[in-house]
Amino acid sequence: MPAAEFLVALAELWRAERAAAREKFAAARRGTSLRARVARGLAIADLTVAEWRPAARDRTRVRLSPPAHVDLDDTGIGPGDPVVLWRQSPDDPRASRGVVSARERHDLWVIVDGDLADAVIESGCHLDALAPEATFDRGDRAIERASTAKATSALARVVGVLCGDRPAAIAPAPTWSPLDDALDEAQRSAVAAALAAHDVALIHGPPGTGKTRTLVEVVRQFVERGERVLCTAASNTAVDNLGERLVAAGVGVVRLGHPARVSAALEERTLDALVASSDGARLSRELSDRARELRRGSGDLRGDEGRALRQELIGLVRDARSALAQAEAYFLDTVPVVLATCAGAGATMLGDRTFPTVVIDEATQAPDPLALIAMARGERIVLAGDPHQLPPTVIDLAAARAGLATTFFERHATTAGASLLVTQHRMHRDIMRFPSQATYGSALVASPEVADHTLADLGARHDPERGVAVWFLDTAGKDWTDRKGGLDPDDDELADPSTWNPEQAERVAGEVRRLIGRGVAPGDVAVIAAYNAQVRRLRALLADERAQGLEIRTVDGFQGREKEAVIVDTVRSNPDGDLGFLADLRRMNVAITRARRWLLVVGDSATLGGHPYYAALVTAMDELNAHGSAWADEGEPLPAVTDAAR
């Protein structure tokens, strides 16, 4: 589709998505009690203010303590989410709006605009999630900017290439030497392609193939040339991951974004922190102190003397703000790498600044309007991602089907190709085997340092009934039927719309205890379940193990992450072969590629086997002699090792 037509259609899809997002959040409150919203993870009730302090830019940072029985992991509210703190109603104009910050043990930090109401400080509040209106506004402006861009502009050129209106231009291959000597051949080839690209370069990074490492090298190479780079990603987590790797490599970075959305490791590199420690900030504080002194002594002054003093006050405040603005501009204009989310690349503080190169990581998770925000800042665009992992989150199903869930990366890779990374540095070869065959055309190769690593290398005991590196525990015939209504099936308001499988959850909990009993540290183990309701049940069953470091999450919480041992709970078991979310094979691909040394998949082959992908999974497990039945044992811990056995 020509770029002009594409952008018109994209604007319409983005409007539909905004409307769907608004309706989702409105429906969560409309006709729904706080009790029900809390049960569904959309709100938190009865929070008390444990601590509060002023924050930069007329904001307040507040630490909120939920009741002891509340598990923050069970909420759908996390760092970076817009929220409202309220006492009477979430729609009360006196309510405080802000952004969730990082968790601190059982407490939640929130940064709100303006001052916190005295009533909230004294008596506490409730919290509800809000729709991300600012993100949609920036997407609208990005589409408009691309639609009206001059044909000779870099943005029009890049969009034209990505829409197929023109071929991508490639410069002669530059001479370069790797700064990271450990890069493998495919990674070096991808770096070379990015350095040679005039318009667009794509890096396809399957699980464990070192996509982030490759991007770090790309950025370092451009910085070595004296260029400045804007690094973005769809999520704050991915931005921070790339930023931390760049800092470790000795690259200077400045992180844009609300302080609540930035990882602790990059806190000192945020624009706010850099400005706060600058000479400009010190001058601003001195001027502000002088202004306060004048204000305190100006109460009885009138006439010409009063007017003169007021003018001096205005001048001091103006000069204080100017000192801060100059400090901001200094860092934004001199630090080699600027970090922001795709949406954050539209921040007003960047003004009309552009960069020779813009990197977009997780490009296959960034809806096109958000990708356009970042693209508008660059001459050359480097997109990195994997279309076989998590897609963009799109609420409006019609918009998703019409193309909003398909990204620039996917469309361009289909027609022009991408640099494919093939050596994976995470998984044992047997764990890698099926995803490589089923998803990547058997292209992946396990690096020698991981190909045969096992839990035994970490001191774990061998489990003869669970294979070596990968195992499929088949629950067929157990009649562990999945169901809904896990919260309180007898209360319509609290009935959980998510799916769970209580009997299978019990078995998965047993498998976790068996694994830990072998000597695997809980912090090296993750459980990934396909549904929120199952996650909540597993967290309740494994509370003690979680306190020791065990993680239990849905697939979305593990994108880009890894653990030494992973148990995947597919949940679904029913006579109709209904797979629900499991039919999205990208999510299952993520789930089964998080493990480094040991993977256990728990599922019902009778339910899963009707789908070609899962039938192939079972066959692959058979070929590895890694297919066991839940009838064989109860998943009890291995017998204790006796002194004689030692």
C-alpha positions as CSV (number, residue, x, y, z in Angstrom):
1,M,0.0,0.0,0.0
2,P,1.4,3.4,-0.9
3,A,2.6,5.5,2.1
4,A,-0.1,8.1,1.7
5,E,-2.9,5.6,1.7
6,F,-1.3,3.6,4.5
7,L,-1.1,6.7,6.8
8,V,-4.7,7.5,6.3
9,A,-5.7,4.0,7.2
10,L,-3.4,4.0,10.1
11,A,-4.9,7.2,11.6
12,E,-8.3,5.6,11.4
13,L,-7.1,2.4,13.2
14,W,-5.4,4.4,15.9
15,R,-8.6,6.4,16.5
16,A,-10.4,3.1,16.9
17,E,-7.8,1.8,19.3
18,R,-8.0,4.9,21.4
19,A,-11.8,4.6,21.6
20,A,-11.4,0.9,22.6
21,A,-8.9,1.8,25.3
22,R,-11.1,4.5,26.8
23,E,-14.1,2.1,26.8
24,K,-12.0,-0.6,28.5
25,F,-11.0,1.6,31.4
26,A,-14.5,3.2,31.6
27,A,-16.2,-0.1,31.6
28,A,-13.9,-1.3,34.4
29,R,-15.4,1.4,36.6
30,R,-18.9,1.8,35.1
31,G,-21.4,-0.3,37.0
32,T,-18.5,-2.2,38.7
33,S,-17.7,-1.9,42.4
34,L,-14.3,-1.2,43.7
35,R,-14.4,-4.7,45.2
36,A,-14.8,-6.3,41.7
37,R,-12.1,-4.1,40.2
38,V,-9.7,-5.1,42.9
39,A,-10.5,-8.8,42.3
40,R,-9.6,-8.4,38.7
41,G,-6.3,-6.6,39.3
42,L,-7.6,-3.2,38.0
43,A,-7.5,-1.4,41.3
44,I,-6.0,-1.5,44.8
45,A,-8.1,-0.5,47.8
46,D,-7.4,0.9,51.2
47,L,-3.8,2.1,50.7
48,T,-2.1,4.1,53.4
49,V,0.5,6.7,52.9
50,A,3.8,5.4,54.4
51,E,6.0,8.2,53.1
52,W,5.9,11.2,50.8
53,R,8.4,13.7,49.5
54,P,8.6,16.5,46.9
55,A,9.8,15.5,43.5
56,A,11.1,17.4,40.5
57,R,8.8,19.4,38.2
58,D,6.1,20.2,40.8
59,R,5.5,16.5,41.5
60,T,5.2,14.4,44.7
61,R,6.6,11.0,45.3
62,V,4.5,8.9,47.6
63,R,5.0,5.4,49.0
64,L,1.7,3.6,49.5
65,S,1.2,0.5,51.6
66,P,-1.6,-1.9,50.7
67,P,-3.3,-4.2,53.2
68,A,-1.2,-7.1,54.3
69,H,-3.3,-9.7,52.4
70,V,-2.8,-7.9,49.0
71,D,-0.3,-9.5,46.6
72,L,0.9,-6.7,44.2
73,D,1.9,-9.4,41.7
74,D,-1.8,-10.2,41.2
75,T,-2.6,-6.7,40.0
76,G,-2.4,-5.6,36.4
77,I,-0.9,-2.4,37.6
78,G,2.9,-1.9,37.2
79,P,5.7,0.6,36.8
80,G,4.9,3.3,34.2
81,D,1.1,2.8,34.3
82,P,-1.0,6.0,34.7
83,V,-3.2,5.8,37.8
84,V,-5.5,7.9,39.9
85,L,-5.5,8.1,43.7
86,W,-8.9,8.9,45.1
87,R,-11.1,8.9,48.2
88,Q,-14.6,9.7,47.0
89,S,-14.5,8.6,43.4
90,P,-11.9,8.0,40.7
91,D,-13.6,10.8,38.7
92,D,-13.5,13.3,41.5
93,P,-11.6,16.4,40.3
94,R,-9.8,16.5,43.6
95,A,-8.3,13.0,42.9
96,S,-4.5,12.9,42.2
97,R,-3.3,11.6,38.9
98,G,0.2,10.1,38.5
99,V,2.4,7.2,37.4
100,V,3.3,4.0,39.2
101,S,6.9,3.8,40.2
102,A,9.0,0.8,41.3
103,R,7.9,-1.5,44.0
104,E,9.8,-1.6,47.3
105,R,9.1,-4.9,49.1
106,H,5.3,-4.9,49.8
107,D,4.9,-1.1,49.1
108,L,4.2,0.8,45.9
109,W,5.7,4.1,44.9
110,V,3.6,6.5,42.8
111,I,4.7,9.9,41.5
112,V,1.7,12.3,41.3
113,D,1.4,15.7,39.6
114,G,1.3,18.6,42.1
115,D,0.8,18.2,45.8
116,L,-0.8,15.3,47.6
117,A,-4.1,16.1,49.3
118,D,-4.0,16.3,53.1
119,A,-6.9,13.9,53.3
120,V,-5.0,11.3,51.4
121,I,-1.9,11.8,53.6
122,E,-3.9,11.5,56.7
123,S,-6.5,8.8,55.8
124,G,-5.2,6.9,52.8
125,C,-6.8,6.3,49.4
126,H,-7.8,3.8,46.7
127,L,-6.0,3.5,43.3
128,D,-7.4,2.8,39.8
129,A,-5.7,2.4,36.5
130,L,-6.2,5.0,33.8
131,A,-6.2,4.9,30.0
132,P,-2.8,6.1,28.5
133,E,-4.2,9.2,26.8
134,A,-0.8,10.9,26.4
135,T,0.5,8.0,24.4
136,F,-2.4,8.2,21.9
137,D,-1.9,12.0,21.6
138,R,1.7,11.5,20.6
139,G,0.7,8.7,18.1
140,D,-1.8,11.1,16.5
141,R,0.9,13.8,16.1
142,A,3.4,11.3,14.7
143,I,0.9,10.1,12.0
144,E,0.1,13.7,11.1
145,R,3.8,14.6,10.9
146,A,4.5,11.7,8.6
147,S,1.4,12.5,6.4
148,T,2.6,16.1,5.9
149,A,6.3,15.5,5.6
150,K,8.0,16.9,2.6
151,A,8.9,14.3,0.0
152,T,12.6,15.2,0.4
153,S,12.6,14.7,4.2
154,A,14.2,11.8,5.9
155,L,10.9,10.8,7.5
156,A,9.1,10.7,4.1
157,R,12.1,8.7,2.7
158,V,12.1,6.1,5.6
159,V,8.3,5.7,5.5
160,G,8.4,5.3,1.8
161,V,11.0,2.5,2.1
162,L,9.0,0.7,4.8
163,C,5.8,1.0,2.8
164,G,7.4,-0.3,-0.4
165,D,7.2,3.0,-2.4
166,R,11.0,3.0,-2.9
167,P,13.9,0.6,-2.4
168,A,16.2,1.1,0.5
169,A,19.6,2.7,-0.3
170,I,22.7,1.0,0.9
171,A,26.1,2.7,1.1
172,P,29.4,1.0,0.4
173,A,30.3,-1.3,3.3
174,P,32.4,0.7,5.7
175,T,35.6,-0.5,7.2
176,W,35.1,-1.3,10.9
177,S,36.7,-3.3,13.6
178,P,34.5,-5.0,16.3
179,L,34.7,-3.3,19.7
180,D,33.2,-6.5,21.2
181,D,35.6,-9.3,20.2
182,A,33.1,-12.0,21.3
183,L,30.5,-11.2,18.6
184,D,29.7,-14.3,16.5
185,E,29.7,-14.3,12.7
186,A,25.9,-13.5,12.3
187,Q,26.1,-10.7,14.8
188,R,29.0,-9.1,13.0
189,S,27.1,-9.4,9.7
190,A,24.1,-7.7,11.2
191,V,26.3,-4.9,12.5
192,A,27.9,-4.4,9.1
193,A,24.5,-4.2,7.4
194,A,23.4,-1.6,9.9
195,L,26.5,0.5,9.3
196,A,26.0,0.3,5.5
197,A,22.3,1.2,5.6
198,H,21.3,4.6,4.3
199,D,17.6,4.4,5.2
200,V,16.6,1.3,7.2
201,A,18.3,-1.8,8.6
202,L,16.5,-4.8,10.2
203,I,18.0,-7.2,12.8
204,H,16.0,-10.3,13.4
205,G,16.9,-11.8,16.8
206,P,15.4,-15.1,17.8
207,P,15.5,-16.1,21.5
208,G,18.9,-16.1,23.0
209,T,20.8,-15.0,19.9
210,G,22.2,-11.8,21.4
211,K,20.0,-9.2,19.8
212,T,20.8,-6.6,22.5
213,R,24.5,-7.4,22.4
214,T,24.4,-6.7,18.7
215,L,22.6,-3.5,19.1
216,V,25.1,-2.3,21.7
217,E,27.9,-2.9,19.1
218,V,25.9,-1.0,16.4
219,V,25.4,2.0,18.8
220,R,29.1,1.9,19.9
221,Q,30.2,1.9,16.2
222,F,28.2,5.0,15.4
223,V,29.4,6.8,18.5
224,E,33.0,6.0,17.6
225,R,32.2,7.8,14.3
226,G,31.3,10.9,16.3
227,E,27.5,10.4,15.7
228,R,24.8,10.8,18.3
229,V,22.2,8.0,18.6
230,L,18.6,7.9,19.9
231,C,17.9,4.5,21.3
232,T,14.2,3.5,21.8
233,A,12.1,0.5,22.4
234,A,8.4,-0.4,22.9
235,S,8.8,-0.9,26.7
236,N,10.7,0.8,29.5
237,T,12.2,-2.5,30.5
238,A,13.8,-3.0,27.0
239,V,15.0,0.7,27.0
240,D,16.6,0.2,30.4
241,N,18.1,-3.2,29.4
242,L,19.8,-1.6,26.4
243,G,20.8,1.4,28.4
244,E,22.4,-0.7,31.2
245,R,24.4,-2.6,28.6
246,L,25.6,0.6,27.0
247,V,26.7,2.1,30.3
248,A,28.6,-1.2,31.1
249,A,30.4,-0.8,27.7
250,G,31.5,2.7,28.7
251,V,29.0,4.7,26.5
252,G,27.6,7.9,27.9
253,V,23.8,7.9,28.0
254,V,21.0,10.2,29.2
255,R,17.7,8.5,30.0
256,L,14.5,10.5,29.2
257,G,11.1,9.7,30.8
258,H,9.2,9.9,34.0
259,P,11.5,8.9,36.9
260,A,8.8,6.4,37.9
261,R,9.4,4.4,34.7
262,V,13.2,4.2,34.9
263,S,15.1,1.3,36.4
264,A,17.2,1.9,39.6
265,A,20.4,1.0,37.6
266,L,19.9,4.0,35.3
267,E,18.5,6.4,37.9
268,E,21.7,8.5,38.0
269,R,21.6,8.7,34.2
270,T,18.1,10.2,33.9
271,L,17.9,13.8,32.7
272,D,16.4,14.9,36.0
273,A,19.3,13.4,38.0
274,L,22.0,14.8,35.6
275,V,20.4,18.3,35.7
276,A,20.0,18.1,39.5
277,S,23.8,17.6,39.9
278,S,24.8,20.3,37.4
279,D,26.1,23.8,37.9
280,G,22.9,25.0,36.4
281,A,20.9,23.4,39.1
282,R,23.1,24.8,41.8
283,L,22.7,28.3,40.3
284,S,18.9,27.7,40.1
285,R,18.8,26.8,43.8
286,E,20.7,29.9,44.8
287,L,18.4,32.1,42.8
288,S,15.4,30.4,44.2
289,D,16.7,30.8,47.7
290,R,17.3,34.5,47.0
291,A,13.7,34.8,45.7
292,R,12.3,33.2,48.8
293,E,14.2,35.6,51.0
294,L,12.9,38.6,49.1
295,R,9.4,37.3,49.2
296,R,9.6,36.9,53.0
297,G,10.7,40.5,53.4
298,S,8.2,42.0,50.9
299,G,5.0,41.9,52.9
300,D,4.6,45.6,53.7
301,L,6.3,47.1,50.7
302,R,4.1,49.3,48.4
303,G,4.5,51.8,45.7
304,D,7.6,52.0,43.5
305,E,9.7,50.1,46.0
306,G,7.2,47.2,46.0
307,R,7.0,47.1,42.3
308,A,10.7,47.1,41.9
309,L,10.9,44.2,44.4
310,R,8.3,42.2,42.5
311,Q,10.1,42.7,39.3
312,E,13.3,41.5,40.9
313,L,11.4,38.4,42.1
314,I,10.0,37.7,38.7
315,G,13.5,38.0,37.3
316,L,15.0,35.7,39.8
317,V,12.4,33.0,39.1
318,R,12.9,33.5,35.3
319,D,16.7,33.2,35.7
320,A,16.3,30.0,37.9
321,R,14.2,28.3,35.2
322,S,16.5,29.5,32.5
323,A,19.5,27.9,34.4
324,L,17.7,24.6,34.5
325,A,16.6,24.8,30.8
326,Q,20.2,25.5,29.8
327,A,21.4,22.5,31.9
328,E,18.8,20.2,30.2
329,A,19.9,21.5,26.7
330,Y,23.5,20.8,27.5
331,F,23.0,17.2,28.3
332,L,20.6,16.6,25.4
333,D,23.0,18.2,23.0
334,T,26.3,16.6,24.2
335,V,25.7,13.1,25.7
336,P,26.3,10.6,22.9
337,V,23.2,8.4,23.4
338,V,19.7,9.5,24.3
339,L,17.4,6.7,25.7
340,A,13.6,6.8,25.6
341,T,10.6,4.7,24.9
342,C,9.1,5.1,21.4
343,A,6.3,7.2,22.9
344,G,8.9,9.1,25.1
345,A,10.8,10.1,21.9
346,G,7.9,12.6,21.4
347,A,8.8,14.4,24.6
348,T,8.6,18.2,24.3
349,M,12.0,18.6,26.0
350,L,13.6,17.2,22.8
351,G,12.2,20.1,20.8
352,D,13.1,19.6,17.1
353,R,16.3,17.7,17.7
354,T,17.1,14.9,15.2
355,F,19.8,12.2,15.2
356,P,21.8,10.6,12.5
357,T,20.6,7.2,13.7
358,V,17.5,6.0,15.6
359,V,17.5,2.5,17.1
360,I,14.2,0.8,17.8
361,D,14.5,-2.4,19.9
362,E,11.4,-4.6,20.3
363,A,10.3,-3.2,17.0
364,T,7.9,-6.1,16.6
365,Q,6.1,-5.0,19.7
366,A,5.7,-1.3,18.8
367,P,2.5,-0.3,17.0
368,D,3.2,1.7,13.9
369,P,2.0,5.1,15.4
370,L,4.5,4.7,18.3
371,A,7.3,3.6,16.0
372,L,6.7,6.7,13.9
373,I,7.3,9.0,16.9
374,A,10.9,7.6,17.1
375,M,11.4,7.5,13.3
376,A,10.6,11.2,13.0
377,R,13.8,11.9,14.9
378,G,16.2,10.1,12.6
379,E,18.0,10.0,9.3
380,R,18.7,6.3,9.5
381,I,16.5,3.7,11.3
382,V,17.7,0.4,12.8
383,L,14.9,-1.9,13.7
384,A,15.5,-5.0,15.9
385,G,13.0,-7.6,17.0
386,D,11.5,-11.0,16.3
387,P,8.0,-11.4,14.7
388,H,7.7,-14.8,16.3
389,Q,7.6,-13.4,19.8
390,L,5.1,-11.1,21.5
391,P,3.2,-8.8,19.1
392,P,2.0,-5.3,19.9
393,T,-0.8,-5.1,22.5
394,V,-4.0,-4.0,20.6
395,I,-7.3,-3.8,22.4
396,D,-9.6,-3.3,19.4
397,L,-9.8,-6.7,17.7
398,A,-11.1,-5.2,14.4
399,A,-8.2,-2.8,14.3
400,A,-5.7,-5.6,15.0
401,R,-7.1,-7.7,12.2
402,A,-7.0,-4.6,9.9
403,G,-3.3,-4.3,10.4
404,L,-2.6,-2.4,13.7
405,A,-1.2,-5.6,15.2
406,T,1.3,-5.9,12.3
407,T,4.4,-3.8,12.5
408,F,6.8,-2.0,10.1
409,F,9.4,-4.6,10.9
410,E,7.2,-7.6,9.9
411,R,6.0,-6.0,6.6
412,H,9.5,-4.9,5.5
413,A,11.2,-8.1,6.6
414,T,8.7,-10.0,4.4
415,T,9.6,-8.1,1.3
416,A,13.2,-7.0,1.9
417,G,14.6,-9.5,4.5
418,A,16.5,-8.9,7.7
419,S,19.8,-9.8,9.2
420,L,19.1,-13.1,11.0
421,L,21.0,-14.0,14.2
422,V,21.3,-17.7,14.3
423,T,23.7,-18.7,17.1
424,Q,21.8,-18.8,20.4
425,H,23.7,-18.4,23.7
426,R,21.0,-19.4,26.1
427,M,19.4,-22.9,25.7
428,H,20.6,-26.5,25.9
429,R,20.5,-28.0,22.4
430,D,17.5,-30.2,23.3
431,I,15.5,-27.2,24.6
432,M,16.3,-25.3,21.5
433,R,15.5,-28.1,19.1
434,F,11.7,-27.8,18.8
435,P,11.4,-24.0,18.6
436,S,14.2,-24.0,16.0
437,Q,12.3,-26.6,13.9
438,A,8.8,-25.3,14.4
439,T,9.4,-21.5,14.2
440,Y,12.8,-20.7,12.7
441,G,13.2,-23.3,9.9
442,S,15.8,-25.2,11.9
443,A,18.2,-22.3,11.5
444,L,19.3,-21.9,15.1
445,V,22.5,-23.4,16.4
446,A,23.4,-23.8,20.0
447,S,26.7,-22.1,21.0
448,P,29.2,-24.7,22.3
449,E,29.2,-23.1,25.8
450,V,25.5,-23.7,26.3
451,A,24.8,-26.7,24.0
452,D,25.2,-29.3,26.7
453,H,24.9,-27.4,30.0
454,T,22.6,-28.9,32.6
455,L,21.3,-28.4,36.1
456,A,24.0,-30.8,37.3
457,D,26.5,-28.1,36.5
458,L,24.9,-26.1,39.2
459,G,25.1,-28.9,41.7
460,A,21.5,-30.2,41.2
461,R,20.7,-33.9,41.7
462,H,19.7,-36.0,38.7
463,D,16.0,-36.8,38.3
464,P,15.8,-40.1,36.3
465,E,12.0,-39.6,35.7
466,R,12.2,-36.1,34.2
467,G,14.8,-36.4,31.5
468,V,17.9,-34.3,31.3
469,A,17.1,-30.9,29.7
470,V,13.5,-31.0,28.5
471,W,10.4,-32.9,29.5
472,F,6.7,-33.0,28.5
473,L,4.5,-34.1,31.4
474,D,1.3,-35.4,29.8
475,T,-1.9,-35.0,31.9
476,A,-4.1,-36.8,29.3
477,G,-6.8,-38.9,30.9
478,K,-6.5,-37.2,34.3
479,D,-9.8,-35.3,33.8
480,W,-8.2,-32.1,35.1
481,T,-10.7,-29.9,33.2
482,D,-10.0,-26.2,32.8
483,R,-12.7,-23.8,33.9
484,K,-13.5,-20.1,34.6
485,G,-14.7,-18.4,37.8
486,G,-11.6,-19.1,39.8
487,L,-11.9,-16.1,42.1
488,D,-15.4,-16.8,43.5
489,P,-17.6,-18.8,41.0
490,D,-20.6,-18.3,43.3
491,D,-20.4,-14.5,43.2
492,D,-21.1,-13.1,39.7
493,E,-19.3,-9.9,40.4
494,L,-16.2,-11.7,41.5
495,A,-16.2,-14.5,39.0
496,D,-12.9,-14.5,37.2
497,P,-13.2,-14.3,33.4
498,S,-9.8,-15.9,33.1
499,T,-9.2,-19.7,32.8
500,W,-7.7,-21.9,35.4
501,N,-7.1,-25.6,36.2
502,P,-7.0,-26.2,39.9
503,E,-5.9,-29.9,39.7
504,Q,-3.2,-29.1,37.2
505,A,-2.0,-26.2,39.4
506,E,-1.6,-28.6,42.3
507,R,0.5,-30.8,40.1
508,V,2.7,-28.0,38.9
509,A,3.2,-26.9,42.4
510,G,4.4,-30.4,43.2
511,E,6.8,-30.3,40.3
512,V,8.3,-27.0,41.5
513,R,8.9,-28.5,44.9
514,R,10.4,-31.6,43.3
515,L,12.7,-29.4,41.3
516,I,13.8,-27.3,44.2
517,G,14.3,-30.5,46.2
518,R,17.0,-31.5,43.7
519,G,19.0,-28.5,44.9
520,V,18.0,-25.9,42.4
521,A,17.8,-22.4,44.0
522,P,14.2,-21.0,43.9
523,G,15.6,-17.8,42.4
524,D,16.8,-19.9,39.4
525,V,13.3,-21.2,38.7
526,A,10.3,-19.6,36.9
527,V,6.8,-20.9,36.3
528,I,5.0,-19.5,33.3
529,A,1.3,-20.1,33.1
530,A,-0.9,-19.2,30.1
531,Y,-3.7,-17.5,32.2
532,N,-3.8,-14.9,34.9
533,A,-6.2,-17.0,37.0
534,Q,-3.8,-19.9,37.0
535,V,-0.9,-17.6,37.9
536,R,-2.9,-16.4,40.9
537,R,-3.6,-19.9,42.0
538,L,0.0,-21.0,41.7
539,R,1.2,-18.0,43.6
540,A,-1.1,-19.0,46.5
541,L,0.1,-22.6,46.4
542,L,3.8,-21.7,46.3
543,A,3.8,-18.7,48.6
544,D,6.8,-20.0,50.6
545,E,8.8,-20.7,47.5
546,R,8.1,-17.3,46.1
547,A,9.4,-15.7,49.3
548,Q,12.7,-17.5,48.5
549,G,12.9,-16.1,44.9
550,L,10.6,-18.3,42.7
551,E,8.9,-16.3,40.0
552,I,5.4,-17.1,38.7
553,R,4.1,-15.0,35.8
554,T,2.2,-15.0,32.5
555,V,4.1,-15.1,29.2
556,D,4.1,-11.3,28.8
557,G,6.1,-10.9,32.0
558,F,9.0,-13.0,30.6
559,Q,9.6,-11.5,27.2
560,G,13.3,-10.9,26.9
561,R,14.1,-12.8,30.1
562,E,15.5,-16.2,31.1
563,K,15.9,-18.6,34.0
564,E,18.0,-21.7,34.6
565,A,14.9,-23.8,34.9
566,V,11.4,-23.1,33.6
567,I,8.1,-24.9,34.1
568,V,5.4,-24.0,31.5
569,D,1.8,-24.7,32.5
570,T,-0.5,-24.8,29.5
571,V,-3.6,-24.9,31.7
572,R,-6.0,-26.0,28.9
573,S,-7.6,-29.5,29.2
574,N,-11.1,-30.0,27.8
575,P,-13.0,-32.5,25.6
576,D,-13.5,-29.8,22.9
577,G,-9.9,-29.2,22.2
578,D,-10.4,-25.5,23.0
579,L,-7.0,-23.9,23.2
580,G,-7.9,-20.2,23.8
581,F,-4.8,-18.1,24.1
582,L,-2.6,-21.1,23.3
583,A,-3.6,-20.7,19.7
584,D,-1.3,-17.6,19.6
585,L,1.8,-19.5,18.9
586,R,4.1,-16.5,19.4
587,R,3.3,-16.6,23.1
588,M,4.1,-20.3,23.4
589,N,7.3,-19.7,21.5
590,V,8.3,-17.1,24.1
591,A,7.3,-19.5,27.0
592,I,9.4,-22.4,25.8
593,T,12.5,-20.4,25.0
594,R,13.1,-18.8,28.5
595,A,14.9,-21.8,30.0
596,R,18.6,-22.2,29.9
597,R,19.3,-25.7,31.3
598,W,15.9,-27.4,32.0
599,L,12.4,-27.0,30.7
600,L,9.2,-28.8,31.8
601,V,6.0,-28.4,29.8
602,V,2.8,-29.6,31.6
603,G,-0.1,-30.2,29.3
604,D,-2.9,-32.5,28.1
605,S,-1.8,-34.0,24.7
606,A,-5.5,-35.0,24.0
607,T,-6.5,-31.3,24.1
608,L,-3.3,-29.9,22.5
609,G,-2.9,-32.6,19.9
610,G,-5.6,-31.3,17.6
611,H,-3.4,-28.3,16.7
612,P,-0.5,-29.0,14.3
613,Y,2.0,-27.0,16.3
614,Y,1.3,-28.8,19.6
615,A,1.1,-32.2,17.8
616,A,4.6,-31.5,16.5
617,L,5.7,-30.5,20.0
618,V,4.6,-33.9,21.4
619,T,6.3,-35.7,18.5
620,A,9.5,-33.8,19.2
621,M,9.4,-34.8,22.8
622,D,8.8,-38.4,21.8
623,E,11.9,-38.3,19.6
624,L,13.9,-37.1,22.6
625,N,12.4,-39.8,24.9
626,A,11.2,-36.8,26.9
627,H,7.5,-37.6,27.1
628,G,6.2,-38.8,30.4
629,S,2.7,-39.3,31.8
630,A,1.3,-37.7,34.9
631,W,0.0,-41.2,35.8
632,A,3.5,-42.4,36.3
633,D,3.9,-40.7,39.7
634,E,2.4,-37.9,41.8
635,G,5.3,-35.5,41.3
636,E,6.5,-36.1,44.9
637,P,10.0,-34.9,45.9
638,L,12.9,-37.2,45.3
639,P,13.8,-39.4,48.3
640,A,16.3,-37.8,50.6
641,V,19.9,-38.7,50.1
642,T,21.1,-41.0,52.9
643,D,24.5,-40.9,54.4
644,A,25.2,-44.3,52.8
645,A,24.3,-43.0,49.4
646,R,26.6,-40.1,49.9
